[in-house]
């Protein structure tokens, strides 16, 4: 795959998630669509969205419920793209959504591999490719970013790092949709800053590409360690998302 192929696949997937066209992310103007369910969307998404903003850099595509479409349209037309995803401007949208019992919930940056930079990396520890059957005994807190017990049927591939026979780092991916697999990474604290995370992430990304799928990586903007690992592994920022959810959902997460 080329970088253009990878980006096009990602935009095609985002279009299925949001209920728009792939070309909408390349427009010079913003786009509002009414969210709806789609069996081809990423499996962990709860559709239809209340309010979800996505930008690949050119514009904002907002997938929303119909009764707040005008509010969201007014917001994304008032401020520059990048300011719509940050405070203080984000407070304007947050205040407007309050009367609809909605709150800002998820904010994240998504990364795609840069084929010109992605390459096999080495660390001092041996590594091994793992498949689904190898994960059975690994659903533990220390591997909770790499694996998800609630969706273990989608954990399909991984790369582990070992100090003798001790697993000290694990990158694994979930088959979240037909063409894209999401990478998660965990390294035991005493083995951090030794190149393990980047070695595992890059190795897994290459394994995913060999299987004809696109690896992607998600990190909160504030998670500097995770963002650094993405960059070091050969990934580059591709798109951003902001999602509002009902107030009870957000309050329950804060308990």
N, C-alpha and C positions, 0 to 999 in steps of 0.2 A: 504494500500500500504506500501511496505517497501522502505527504501532509495534507494535500488538497482532498484526497480520498477520505482521510480520517475526519477532517473537518466537515465534509459533506455528510458523512454518516452520522456524525454527532448532531448536526442541524436537522437532519431528517428525523432522528429520534426525538429531539426537542419539539419538532413540529407535531409528532404524534402525542407527546406528553401534553402539549398546550392546546392542540386542536387548531393549528394554523398550517400554513404552507412553509416549506423549507426556505423559499425565497424571501419570506417575510423578514427574516433576520438580517437580510442584506439591504433592506429598504433604507432610504434616507429619512423617512418619517416613521413615527411610532405606530404601533398597531394594537388594537383591542379586539379580543375574540372572547366569545362566551364559552366557558369551560364545559367539557362533557366527558363522559367515560370513553375509554379506548382500550381495547384488549391488547394493543401493541405498545402501550405506555410502559414505562419502567414499573416493575411489579410492586415496588414498595410505595409508590405514590397513591394517595387517597384522592380519587377523582369522583366527581368534578371538584376543581379547586374553588376555594372561596376567593382567593386573590393570589396570583403568582406572577412575578415580574422576572423576565429573563432578558439578558443582553449579551450579544456576541461582540459588542463594541460599536456597531453602526447605529443601533436604535434600541428601543425597548419594545418587546412584545409582551403584552399583559393578557393573561388568561384569567377571567374573573366570572363571578356569578352576575347575572343580568342586572340585578337591582343596584349594584355598586359600580357599574361600568362608567357612568358619567363622572363619578367622584375620582376614579382612577385615571380616567382620561384627562381630567382637569389637572391632576397632580403631575402626570408624566409630561404634559405639555408645558407646564410652568417652569420646570427646572432642567438644567443640563442632565444628560444621561447619568453621568457618574455621581452627581449629587443626589439623584433619586434613590440611591442605594446606601446613603450614609446620612448621619445626623450632621447639622441640625434639620435639614430639609425633611428627612424621614419622619420627624415628629409631626409634620403637617398631615401626612397620610395616616399616621397612627391615630391622631386626634379625630380625623374624619371617619375612621373605621369604628371608633368606639361606639357610636350610636347603633351600629349594626352588630354589636357584640363580637367584634373581631379584634385581634391583636397581632402585631408583627411577631412572627415566630422564628422561622429559619432564615439564615443568611449565610451563603456559602459561595466559594469560588471553585470552579471545576477546571481540571487540567487534562490536556491531551498530550500524548507523546510527540516529540519532534523527532522525526526519523533521522534527521541529520545529526542529532545529538545522542539519541538513545543507543546504548551499547552495553555489552556485557561488562560488569565490574567485578572486582575481586576484593575480598576481605580475608582475614587470616583464618576464618572458620570454614569448614566444609559445608556445602549446600546440597540440597536434594529436592527434586521436584516431587510434589505430593498430589495425590488425587483424592476424591471425595471419601473413599474408604479409609484413608489415612487420618481423617479429621475426627473420627468417632470419639476419641478420648481427649480431644483438645478443646472442647467447649468449656473453657475455664476463664476466670476474670482476666488473666494475663494475656489472653489472646482474643479479647472481646472486640477489638477494632478489626482484626483480620477475619474473624468468623462471627456469624450471628446465629445463635441457637434457635431463635424464633423463625428463621428462614433457612435452616441448615440444608434443605433440599436444593438451594441455589448456590451453595458453596461448592464450586466445581474443581478448583485448581489452586495450587499453592506452591511456594518454595520456602523451605525451612533452612535455618542455619544451626549448626550443631557444634558444641564444644565437647569433644569426645561423643558421648551418646546423649548429652543433655541438649534439648531444644532451647535455643537462646534467642531466636528471632523467627518470626513467621509473617510472610506476606501471602495473602490469599485473596481470591476474587469471587464475587457473586455474579451469576448470570442474571442480571437484572432486566435484560430485554434481549431480543433476538440477536442483535449485532454488537452489543457493547457489554463488557464485563468490568465491574467496579473493583478496584484494588483497595484493600485495607492492610495496614502494617502495624505490627507490635514487635518491640524488642525489649527484653528484660532490662531493667534500669542499670544494672551493673555492666551491661555490654553496650550501652549507648555511647555515641561519639567514637565509634570504632569502624565506621563504614558499613555496618551490617544492614541498616535500613535501606540505604541506596542500592547496595548490592542485591538485596532481595527484591526490591521494587522494580529495578531495571530488568532483572532476570525474569520475573513474572510477566512483565510487560512484553518481553520478547517471546515468551512462551504463548501468551495470548494471541499475539499477532501471527505466530506460526499456525495457529488454529483458525485463522481467518476472522478473528474478532477484534474489536477495537477496545483497548484498555483505557479506562478513565479513572481519575483520582479526584477526590473531593476534600476540601479543607476549609475550616472557618478562617476568615481573614486574620483573626487574632492568634491562630495556632502557628506561631512562627516555626516551631520545630517541624511541623508537618509540611508547611510551604517550602521550607528549605530542602526537605527531603525530596519533594516533588521536583524542584529545580535541579538538584544534584543528580537525580535519577534520569534526567532527560525529558521531563515534562515541562510544558509551558502553559500559562493561563489561556483558557479558551472561552469560557462564558461564566456569567454570574447569575445567581438566582436569589430572590427574596420571596418568602411565602408568609402570608397571613393565615391564621387559623382561628377557630372560635375560641372565645375567652376561656372556657372551661378546659379545653385541651392545653392551652398555655399555662393556666394556673396549676393544673395537675402536674405538668412537667417541672414546675418550680417548687413542688412540695418536697 
